[in-house]
């Protein structure tokens, strides 16, 4: 059976985890995954309480998995307290999975996006944000073909990331870098947009967009049209 895989349990992922689990448990749609895999090599810290859902000072994946298992005992929830990298990617993301990526660096996005591109059938939903804006991207592959654009279609900078994978950064670097300012409201909204795309897929509704752009200051949520992508694919 397929799995839902949530990579990153920070500002976005910590708020996506519980409603995602609830959706998996109570949905009546047959294509819903029956297992949830949580992946994150980081730990919750006191500062996380400002905008993250879980705060028990342990590994994010393990702590979240323990809480969700208590809330939803019928759901199989597994934790992997590691960062994804090129060596373990094939173990964590497999054919027919539904993958939610909620990380804060392009280096990890590149690793996951490149692996997804090698699979025949997969739904890949990525979300990220700055302080007042953010975006989601939906990459659907069926029968080895892209039905919606890969992450690099709208964001080619992912192909040549300027940042480092968290597993490559020393502890001193992480402390020096700190966290870019983010707002709880924007984290919530990006998580909701990711869950919305998943809900449409569960209902077998045709995806008419490849993602959404959100701007809190203007109140704008703009879908990324598939018009030009579809024109290229049929040319």
Secondary structure, DSSP 8 states (H G I E B T S, - for coil): --EEEEE--STTHHHHHHHHHHHHHH---TT--SEEEEE---B--GGGGGT-S--SSSBHHHHHHHHHHHH-TTSEEEEE-S---TTTHHHHS-TT-EEEE--S-HHHHHHHHHHHTT-SSEEEEEEEE-SSEEEEEEEEEETTEESS--HHHH-GGGGG-SS--GGGS-HHHHHHH------HHHHHHHHHHHHHHHHHHHTT----EEEEEEETTTTEEEEEESHHHHHHHH-
